[in-house]
């Protein structure tokens, strides 16, 4: 059980959060374009 707690303690949560944030930002652009195309350019 200590090994699991130690592993979770060593994870760099800030780095993971930053990577997830960057991924969401990068996906937001194509998502907006897809919604515009799906609605024929009408938001």
C-alpha distance matrix in Angstrom:
0.0 3.8 5.4 5.4 6.6 8.7 10.1 11.1 12.6 14.6 16.2 19.8 20.3 23.9 24.8 23.3 25.3 28.4 28.2 27.9 30.8 33.0 32.4 33.4 36.5 37.5 37.2 39.2 42.5 42.8 41.7 44.6 47.0 45.9 46.4 49.8 50.8 49.7 51.7 54.7 54.3 54.4 51.6
3.8 0.0 3.8 5.4 5.1 6.0 8.5 9.9 10.4 12.2 14.5 18.0 18.9 22.3 23.3 22.4 24.4 27.3 27.4 27.5 30.2 32.3 32.1 33.3 36.1 37.2 37.3 39.3 42.4 43.0 42.1 44.9 47.3 46.5 47.1 50.4 51.5 50.6 52.6 55.5 54.8 55.0 52.1
5.4 3.8 0.0 3.8 5.5 5.0 6.1 8.6 9.7 10.6 12.6 16.3 17.6 21.1 21.4 20.4 22.9 25.6 25.3 25.6 28.6 30.3 29.9 31.5 34.3 35.0 35.2 37.4 40.4 40.8 40.2 43.1 45.3 44.4 45.4 48.6 49.5 48.7 50.9 53.6 53.1 53.4 50.7
5.4 5.4 3.8 0.0 3.8 5.4 5.1 6.3 8.6 10.0 11.0 14.7 15.4 19.1 19.6 18.1 20.3 23.3 23.0 22.9 25.8 27.8 27.2 28.5 31.5 32.3 32.3 34.4 37.5 37.9 37.0 40.0 42.2 41.3 42.1 45.3 46.3 45.4 47.6 50.3 49.8 50.1 47.4
6.6 5.1 5.5 3.8 0.0 3.8 5.5 5.2 6.1 8.7 10.3 13.6 14.0 17.6 18.7 17.7 19.5 22.4 22.8 22.7 25.3 27.5 27.4 28.5 31.2 32.5 32.6 34.5 37.6 38.4 37.4 40.1 42.6 41.9 42.5 45.7 46.9 46.1 48.0 50.8 50.1 50.1 47.2
8.7 6.0 5.0 5.4 3.8 0.0 3.8 5.5 5.0 6.3 8.9 12.2 13.7 16.9 17.7 17.2 19.4 22.0 22.2 22.8 25.4 27.2 27.4 28.9 31.3 32.4 32.9 34.9 37.8 38.7 38.1 40.8 43.1 42.7 43.5 46.5 47.7 47.2 49.2 51.8 50.9 51.2 48.4
10.1 8.5 6.1 5.1 5.5 3.8 0.0 3.8 5.3 5.2 6.6 10.3 11.8 15.2 15.4 14.5 17.1 19.6 19.4 20.0 22.8 24.4 24.3 26.0 28.5 29.3 29.8 32.0 34.8 35.5 35.0 37.8 40.0 39.5 40.4 43.5 44.5 44.0 46.2 48.7 47.9 48.4 45.7
11.1 9.9 8.6 6.3 5.2 5.5 3.8 0.0 3.8 5.5 5.4 8.8 9.2 12.8 13.7 12.5 14.5 17.4 17.6 17.7 20.3 22.4 22.4 23.6 26.3 27.4 27.8 29.7 32.7 33.5 32.8 35.5 37.9 37.4 38.1 41.1 42.4 41.8 43.8 46.4 45.5 45.8 42.9
12.6 10.4 9.7 8.6 6.1 5.0 5.3 3.8 0.0 3.8 5.6 8.1 9.2 12.2 13.5 13.4 15.1 17.6 18.5 19.0 21.2 23.2 23.8 25.1 27.3 28.7 29.4 31.1 34.1 35.2 34.6 37.1 39.6 39.4 40.0 42.9 44.4 44.0 45.8 48.4 47.3 47.5 44.5
14.6 12.2 10.6 10.0 8.7 6.3 5.2 5.5 3.8 0.0 3.8 6.3 8.8 11.5 11.8 12.1 14.6 16.5 16.9 18.2 20.5 21.9 22.5 24.4 26.4 27.4 28.5 30.4 33.1 34.2 34.0 36.5 38.7 38.7 39.7 42.4 43.7 43.6 45.6 47.9 46.8 47.2 44.5
16.2 14.5 12.6 11.0 10.3 8.9 6.6 5.4 5.6 3.8 0.0 3.8 5.8 8.8 8.8 8.5 11.2 13.2 13.4 14.5 16.9 18.4 18.8 20.6 22.8 23.8 24.7 26.7 29.4 30.5 30.2 32.7 35.0 34.9 35.9 38.6 39.9 39.8 41.8 44.1 43.0 43.5 40.8
19.8 18.0 16.3 14.7 13.6 12.2 10.3 8.8 8.1 6.3 3.8 0.0 3.8 5.5 5.5 6.5 8.8 10.2 11.1 12.7 14.5 15.8 16.9 18.8 20.4 21.6 23.0 24.7 27.3 28.7 28.6 30.9 33.1 33.4 34.4 36.9 38.4 38.5 40.4 42.6 41.2 41.7 38.9
20.3 18.9 17.6 15.4 14.0 13.7 11.8 9.2 9.2 8.8 5.8 3.8 0.0 3.8 5.5 5.1 6.0 8.6 9.9 10.5 12.1 14.2 15.3 16.4 18.3 19.9 21.0 22.4 25.2 26.8 26.3 28.4 31.0 31.2 31.8 34.4 36.1 36.1 37.7 40.1 38.7 39.0 36.0
23.9 22.3 21.1 19.1 17.6 16.9 15.2 12.8 12.2 11.5 8.8 5.5 3.8 0.0 3.8 5.4 5.1 6.2 8.7 9.9 10.5 12.3 14.2 15.3 16.5 18.4 20.0 21.0 23.6 25.6 25.4 27.1 29.7 30.3 30.9 33.2 35.1 35.4 36.9 39.1 37.3 37.7 34.7
24.8 23.3 21.4 19.6 18.7 17.7 15.4 13.7 13.5 11.8 8.8 5.5 5.5 3.8 0.0 3.8 5.4 5.1 6.2 8.6 9.8 10.6 12.3 14.3 15.4 16.5 18.4 20.0 22.2 23.9 24.2 26.2 28.3 29.0 30.1 32.3 33.9 34.4 36.1 38.1 36.4 37.1 34.4
23.3 22.4 20.4 18.1 17.7 17.2 14.5 12.5 13.4 12.1 8.5 6.5 5.1 5.4 3.8 0.0 3.8 5.4 5.2 6.2 8.6 10.0 10.6 12.3 14.3 15.4 16.5 18.3 21.0 22.3 22.1 24.5 26.7 26.9 27.9 30.5 31.9 32.1 33.9 36.1 34.8 35.4 32.7
25.3 24.4 22.9 20.3 19.5 19.4 17.1 14.5 15.1 14.6 11.2 8.8 6.0 5.1 5.4 3.8 0.0 3.8 5.5 5.2 6.1 8.7 9.9 10.6 12.3 14.3 15.3 16.4 19.3 21.0 20.6 22.5 25.1 25.5 26.1 28.6 30.4 30.5 32.0 34.3 32.7 33.1 30.2
28.4 27.3 25.6 23.3 22.4 22.0 19.6 17.4 17.6 16.5 13.2 10.2 8.6 6.2 5.1 5.4 3.8 0.0 3.8 5.5 5.0 6.2 8.6 9.9 10.6 12.3 14.2 15.3 17.6 19.7 19.8 21.5 23.8 24.7 25.6 27.6 29.5 30.1 31.6 33.5 31.7 32.3 29.5
28.2 27.4 25.3 23.0 22.8 22.2 19.4 17.6 18.5 16.9 13.4 11.1 9.9 8.7 6.2 5.2 5.5 3.8 0.0 3.8 5.4 5.1 6.2 8.7 9.9 10.5 12.3 14.2 16.4 17.8 18.2 20.4 22.3 22.9 24.2 26.5 27.8 28.4 30.3 32.2 30.6 31.6 29.1
27.9 27.5 25.6 22.9 22.7 22.8 20.0 17.7 19.0 18.2 14.5 12.7 10.5 9.9 8.6 6.2 5.2 5.5 3.8 0.0 3.8 5.5 5.0 6.2 8.6 9.9 10.5 12.2 15.0 16.3 16.0 18.3 20.6 20.8 21.8 24.3 25.8 26.0 27.8 29.9 28.6 29.2 26.7
30.8 30.2 28.6 25.8 25.3 25.4 22.8 20.3 21.2 20.5 16.9 14.5 12.1 10.5 9.8 8.6 6.1 5.0 5.4 3.8 0.0 3.8 5.4 5.2 6.2 8.6 9.9 10.6 13.3 15.4 15.0 16.7 19.2 20.0 20.6 22.8 24.7 25.2 26.6 28.7 26.9 27.4 24.6
33.0 32.3 30.3 27.8 27.5 27.2 24.4 22.4 23.2 21.9 18.4 15.8 14.2 12.3 10.6 10.0 8.7 6.2 5.1 5.5 3.8 0.0 3.8 5.5 5.1 6.1 8.6 9.9 11.7 13.7 14.3 16.0 17.9 19.1 20.3 22.1 23.7 24.6 26.3 27.9 26.1 27.1 24.7
32.4 32.1 29.9 27.2 27.4 27.4 24.3 22.4 23.8 22.5 18.8 16.9 15.3 14.2 12.3 10.6 9.9 8.6 6.2 5.0 5.4 3.8 0.0 3.8 5.5 5.1 6.2 8.6 10.7 11.8 12.2 14.6 16.3 16.8 18.3 20.5 21.7 22.3 24.4 26.1 24.7 25.9 23.7
33.4 33.3 31.5 28.5 28.5 28.9 26.0 23.6 25.1 24.4 20.6 18.8 16.4 15.3 14.3 12.3 10.6 9.9 8.7 6.2 5.2 5.5 3.8 0.0 3.8 5.4 5.1 6.1 9.2 10.6 10.0 12.2 14.6 15.0 15.8 18.2 19.8 20.2 21.8 23.9 22.4 23.1 20.6
36.5 36.1 34.3 31.5 31.2 31.3 28.5 26.3 27.3 26.4 22.8 20.4 18.3 16.5 15.4 14.3 12.3 10.6 9.9 8.6 6.2 5.1 5.5 3.8 0.0 3.8 5.4 5.1 7.2 9.7 10.0 11.1 13.4 14.7 15.6 17.2 19.2 20.2 21.5 23.1 21.2 22.0 19.6
37.5 37.2 35.0 32.3 32.5 32.4 29.3 27.4 28.7 27.4 23.8 21.6 19.9 18.4 16.5 15.4 14.3 12.3 10.5 9.9 8.6 6.1 5.1 5.4 3.8 0.0 3.8 5.5 6.1 7.7 9.2 10.9 12.2 13.4 15.2 16.7 18.0 19.3 21.1 22.4 20.6 22.1 20.2
37.2 37.3 35.2 32.3 32.6 32.9 29.8 27.8 29.4 28.5 24.7 23.0 21.0 20.0 18.4 16.5 15.3 14.2 12.3 10.5 9.9 8.6 6.2 5.1 5.4 3.8 0.0 3.8 5.6 5.8 6.2 8.8 10.3 10.7 12.3 14.5 15.6 16.3 18.4 20.0 18.7 20.1 18.2
39.2 39.3 37.4 34.4 34.5 34.9 32.0 29.7 31.1 30.4 26.7 24.7 22.4 21.0 20.0 18.3 16.4 15.3 14.2 12.2 10.6 9.9 8.6 6.1 5.1 5.5 3.8 0.0 3.8 5.8 5.0 6.2 8.7 9.8 10.5 12.3 14.3 15.1 16.4 18.2 16.5 17.3 15.1
42.5 42.4 40.4 37.5 37.6 37.8 34.8 32.7 34.1 33.1 29.4 27.3 25.2 23.6 22.2 21.0 19.3 17.6 16.4 15.0 13.3 11.7 10.7 9.2 7.2 6.1 5.6 3.8 0.0 3.8 5.4 5.4 6.5 8.7 10.1 10.9 12.6 14.3 15.7 16.6 14.6 16.2 14.5
42.8 43.0 40.8 37.9 38.4 38.7 35.5 33.5 35.2 34.2 30.5 28.7 26.8 25.6 23.9 22.3 21.0 19.7 17.8 16.3 15.4 13.7 11.8 10.6 9.7 7.7 5.8 5.8 3.8 0.0 3.8 5.5 5.0 6.0 8.6 9.8 10.4 11.9 14.1 15.0 13.8 15.8 14.8
41.7 42.1 40.2 37.0 37.4 38.1 35.0 32.8 34.6 34.0 30.2 28.6 26.3 25.4 24.2 22.1 20.6 19.8 18.2 16.0 15.0 14.3 12.2 10.0 10.0 9.2 6.2 5.0 5.4 3.8 0.0 3.8 5.4 5.0 6.2 8.6 9.8 10.3 12.2 14.0 13.0 14.3 12.7
44.6 44.9 43.1 40.0 40.1 40.8 37.8 35.5 37.1 36.5 32.7 30.9 28.4 27.1 26.2 24.5 22.5 21.5 20.4 18.3 16.7 16.0 14.6 12.2 11.1 10.9 8.8 6.2 5.4 5.5 3.8 0.0 3.8 5.4 5.1 6.2 8.6 9.8 10.6 12.1 10.3 11.3 9.6
47.0 47.3 45.3 42.2 42.6 43.1 40.0 37.9 39.6 38.7 35.0 33.1 31.0 29.7 28.3 26.7 25.1 23.8 22.3 20.6 19.2 17.9 16.3 14.6 13.4 12.2 10.3 8.7 6.5 5.0 5.4 3.8 0.0 3.8 5.5 5.1 6.2 8.5 9.9 10.3 8.8 11.0 10.6
45.9 46.5 44.4 41.3 41.9 42.7 39.5 37.4 39.4 38.7 34.9 33.4 31.2 30.3 29.0 26.9 25.5 24.7 22.9 20.8 20.0 19.1 16.8 15.0 14.7 13.4 10.7 9.8 8.7 6.0 5.0 5.4 3.8 0.0 3.8 5.4 5.1 6.0 8.5 9.7 9.5 11.5 11.3
46.4 47.1 45.4 42.1 42.5 43.5 40.4 38.1 40.0 39.7 35.9 34.4 31.8 30.9 30.1 27.9 26.1 25.6 24.2 21.8 20.6 20.3 18.3 15.8 15.6 15.2 12.3 10.5 10.1 8.6 6.2 5.1 5.5 3.8 0.0 3.8 5.4 5.0 6.1 8.4 8.1 8.8 8.1
49.8 50.4 48.6 45.3 45.7 46.5 43.5 41.1 42.9 42.4 38.6 36.9 34.4 33.2 32.3 30.5 28.6 27.6 26.5 24.3 22.8 22.1 20.5 18.2 17.2 16.7 14.5 12.3 10.9 9.8 8.6 6.2 5.1 5.4 3.8 0.0 3.8 5.5 5.2 6.0 4.5 6.2 6.6
50.8 51.5 49.5 46.3 46.9 47.7 44.5 42.4 44.4 43.7 39.9 38.4 36.1 35.1 33.9 31.9 30.4 29.5 27.8 25.8 24.7 23.7 21.7 19.8 19.2 18.0 15.6 14.3 12.6 10.4 9.8 8.6 6.2 5.1 5.4 3.8 0.0 3.8 5.5 4.9 5.6 8.4 9.8
49.7 50.6 48.7 45.4 46.1 47.2 44.0 41.8 44.0 43.6 39.8 38.5 36.1 35.4 34.4 32.1 30.5 30.1 28.4 26.0 25.2 24.6 22.3 20.2 20.2 19.3 16.3 15.1 14.3 11.9 10.3 9.8 8.5 6.0 5.0 5.5 3.8 0.0 3.8 5.5 7.5 8.8 9.9
51.7 52.6 50.9 47.6 48.0 49.2 46.2 43.8 45.8 45.6 41.8 40.4 37.7 36.9 36.1 33.9 32.0 31.6 30.3 27.8 26.6 26.3 24.4 21.8 21.5 21.1 18.4 16.4 15.7 14.1 12.2 10.6 9.9 8.5 6.1 5.2 5.5 3.8 0.0 3.8 5.5 5.5 7.0
54.7 55.5 53.6 50.3 50.8 51.8 48.7 46.4 48.4 47.9 44.1 42.6 40.1 39.1 38.1 36.1 34.3 33.5 32.2 29.9 28.7 27.9 26.1 23.9 23.1 22.4 20.0 18.2 16.6 15.0 14.0 12.1 10.3 9.7 8.4 6.0 4.9 5.5 3.8 0.0 3.8 5.6 8.6
54.3 54.8 53.1 49.8 50.1 50.9 47.9 45.5 47.3 46.8 43.0 41.2 38.7 37.3 36.4 34.8 32.7 31.7 30.6 28.6 26.9 26.1 24.7 22.4 21.2 20.6 18.7 16.5 14.6 13.8 13.0 10.3 8.8 9.5 8.1 4.5 5.6 7.5 5.5 3.8 0.0 3.8 6.5
54.4 55.0 53.4 50.1 50.1 51.2 48.4 45.8 47.5 47.2 43.5 41.7 39.0 37.7 37.1 35.4 33.1 32.3 31.6 29.2 27.4 27.1 25.9 23.1 22.0 22.1 20.1 17.3 16.2 15.8 14.3 11.3 11.0 11.5 8.8 6.2 8.4 8.8 5.5 5.6 3.8 0.0 3.8
51.6 52.1 50.7 47.4 47.2 48.4 45.7 42.9 44.5 44.5 40.8 38.9 36.0 34.7 34.4 32.7 30.2 29.5 29.1 26.7 24.6 24.7 23.7 20.6 19.6 20.2 18.2 15.1 14.5 14.8 12.7 9.6 10.6 11.3 8.1 6.6 9.8 9.9 7.0 8.6 6.5 3.8 0.0
